[in-house]
Every structure is written in C-alpha cells, then in structure tokens.
C-alpha cells in the first residue's frame, strides 16, 4: 500500500468559514470599513502561526502523491506571523488603524492554545521541489481582496 501523510500547517483561502480567526478578522475589518460594525473583538493576539495559501498546499499534496516512495511531508511556509501582525496587516489593507477598532476579550482566549506553531518545509523542498510561494503577508492581502470582491458581487 502506498500511504503518505501530509502535515499541512494553516492554509488559508476565501473558502474558509467565518469561525476561523483569519476570516473573523478579515470580515470584521471589512464590516468596520463599511460601517456595519464599530469594533472587532479578539482573544490572544500574541499567538504565532504559519499561514500559507491553500491552493499552493493542494499542489503540494499532488506532489506528495507523485513521490516515488511513501513518506511524510510537512507543507508550511516556515515563516511565523503573530495574530496581532495578521490583524494589523488586514486593517492596513483597508487604510484603517487596527488599534482604533480591535478590543480584547478574555473569554475568547483558548485555555490550551499553543503559543507558536511554525512548520519546517525543508523536506518538501528537497524531495519534492515544493515550497510555499505566497508569503504570509500576501495571504492577508489576498484574503482581503477576495472579501471585498465577494461583497461587491452580493
């Protein structure tokens, strides 16, 4: 049996549900821009994640399945970004100062949340020639652009 495992770190796309914090931030910021909301409430903004672009991770999965031997791979950018930075970049894309709108709510903190998760994609690069091409900061821009387009089409 040819069996592989792909360990995919956070891979974002506009298809994510609003229950994911990245979409909560993007949609909340656009709501503020449109005057539909005055604030965005978040939990722990000090967490650090490895946010990549989902379509590239799908390509990575395809490469894993084309590999000549079954093994495990990590698909990640290898680049850390705090939730605070993600939030600041989201608001900056909309020409808003996040500090004017973001509040913190202790009830939104996850009691057992991992403070840092960043992947090491080196094996995928060496064995598959795969690497994430979209920087985490560009993922933010793509998500904001997609949300603005989605609302324009409504």
C-alpha positions as CSV (number, residue, x, y, z in Angstrom):
1,X,0.0,0.0,0.0
2,X,1.3,3.4,-1.0
3,X,0.5,5.6,2.0
4,X,1.7,9.2,2.6
5,X,1.0,11.8,5.2
6,X,0.9,15.5,4.6
7,X,1.1,17.6,7.7
8,X,-0.3,20.9,6.5
9,X,0.1,24.0,8.6
10,X,-2.5,26.7,8.5
11,X,-3.6,27.1,4.9
12,X,-6.0,29.9,4.2
13,X,-8.4,30.7,1.4
14,X,-11.5,32.8,1.0
15,X,-13.5,29.5,1.3
16,X,-12.8,29.3,5.0
17,X,-15.7,29.7,7.3
18,X,-16.0,32.8,9.4
19,X,-15.4,30.7,12.5
20,X,-11.7,30.6,11.6
21,X,-10.0,33.6,13.2
22,X,-8.4,34.7,9.9
23,X,-11.9,35.1,8.3
24,X,-13.2,36.6,11.5
25,X,-10.6,39.3,11.3
26,X,-10.9,39.9,7.5
27,X,-14.7,40.0,7.6
28,X,-14.8,42.1,10.8
29,X,-12.4,44.6,9.3
30,X,-14.5,45.0,6.2
31,X,-17.6,45.3,8.3
32,X,-15.9,48.2,10.1
33,X,-14.9,49.8,6.8
34,X,-18.5,49.5,5.6
35,X,-19.9,51.0,8.8
36,X,-21.6,47.7,9.8
37,X,-19.6,47.4,13.0
38,X,-17.6,49.6,15.3
39,X,-15.2,47.1,16.8
40,X,-13.7,43.7,16.4
41,X,-13.2,41.6,19.5
42,X,-10.3,39.1,19.6
43,X,-8.7,36.7,22.1
44,X,-5.0,36.2,22.4
45,X,-3.3,38.1,19.6
46,X,0.2,37.0,20.7
47,X,-0.2,33.5,19.2
48,X,2.1,32.9,16.3
49,X,1.1,30.8,13.3
50,X,2.5,29.7,9.9
51,X,-0.2,31.0,7.5
52,X,0.1,29.8,3.9
53,X,-2.1,30.0,0.7
54,X,-4.4,26.9,0.4
55,X,-4.2,26.5,-3.4
56,X,-0.4,26.0,-3.1
57,X,-0.9,23.4,-0.4
58,X,-3.1,21.5,-2.8
59,X,-0.3,21.5,-5.3
60,X,2.0,20.2,-2.5
61,X,-0.4,17.3,-1.8
62,X,-0.3,16.4,-5.5
63,X,3.5,16.4,-5.4
64,X,3.4,14.1,-2.3
65,X,1.3,11.6,-4.2
66,X,3.7,11.7,-7.2
67,X,6.7,10.9,-5.0
68,X,8.4,7.6,-5.7
69,X,8.2,6.3,-2.2
70,X,5.6,6.7,0.6
71,X,6.7,9.0,3.3
72,X,5.5,12.0,5.4
73,X,5.9,15.7,4.4
74,X,5.3,19.0,6.1
75,X,3.7,21.7,4.0
76,X,4.3,25.1,5.5
77,X,5.8,28.5,4.8
78,X,8.2,28.2,7.7
79,X,7.6,31.9,8.4
80,X,6.0,32.9,11.7
81,X,3.4,35.7,12.0
82,X,1.6,36.8,15.1
83,X,-2.2,37.2,15.1
84,X,-1.5,40.8,16.1
85,X,0.5,41.3,12.9
86,X,-2.1,39.5,10.8
87,X,-4.7,41.8,12.3
88,X,-2.6,45.0,11.7
89,X,-1.9,44.0,8.1
90,X,-5.6,43.3,7.4
91,X,-6.6,46.7,8.7
92,X,-3.7,48.4,6.8
93,X,-5.0,46.8,3.5
94,X,-8.2,48.8,4.2
95,X,-6.4,52.0,5.2
96,X,-7.6,51.6,8.8
97,X,-5.6,51.7,12.1
98,X,-6.4,48.4,13.8
99,X,-5.7,49.9,17.2
100,X,-8.7,52.1,16.8
101,X,-11.1,49.2,16.4
102,X,-9.8,46.0,18.0
103,X,-10.7,45.1,21.5
104,X,-9.7,42.0,23.5
105,X,-12.0,39.7,25.3
106,X,-10.5,37.2,27.8
107,X,-13.4,34.8,27.3
108,X,-12.1,34.3,23.7
109,X,-8.7,33.0,24.9
110,X,-8.3,29.3,24.4
111,X,-7.1,27.8,27.7
112,X,-4.9,25.2,26.0
113,X,-3.8,27.1,22.9
114,X,-0.3,26.5,21.6
115,X,1.5,29.8,21.5
116,X,3.7,29.1,18.5
117,X,3.2,26.7,15.6
118,X,5.5,27.1,12.6
119,X,6.4,24.3,10.2
120,X,9.7,23.2,8.7
121,X,9.0,22.6,5.0
122,X,12.7,21.7,4.1
123,X,12.0,18.0,3.3
124,X,9.2,19.0,0.9
125,X,11.6,21.4,-0.8
126,X,14.4,18.9,-1.1
127,X,12.4,15.8,-2.0
128,X,9.5,17.3,-3.9
129,X,10.8,20.7,-5.1
130,X,7.7,22.2,-3.4
131,X,7.7,25.4,-1.4
132,X,5.1,27.9,-0.5
133,X,5.4,30.8,-2.9
134,X,3.0,33.2,-1.2
135,X,4.3,35.0,1.8
136,X,2.1,35.1,4.9
137,X,1.7,38.9,4.5
138,X,0.5,38.3,0.9
139,X,-2.0,35.8,2.2
140,X,-3.6,38.6,4.2
141,X,-3.8,40.8,1.1
142,X,-5.4,38.0,-1.0
143,X,-8.0,37.3,1.7
144,X,-8.9,41.0,2.0
145,X,-9.2,41.4,-1.8
146,X,-11.3,38.3,-2.0
147,X,-13.7,39.5,0.7
148,X,-14.1,42.9,-0.9
149,X,-14.9,41.2,-4.3
150,X,-17.3,38.8,-2.6
151,X,-19.2,41.7,-1.1
152,X,-19.2,43.6,-4.4
153,X,-20.9,40.6,-6.0
154,X,-23.6,40.2,-3.4
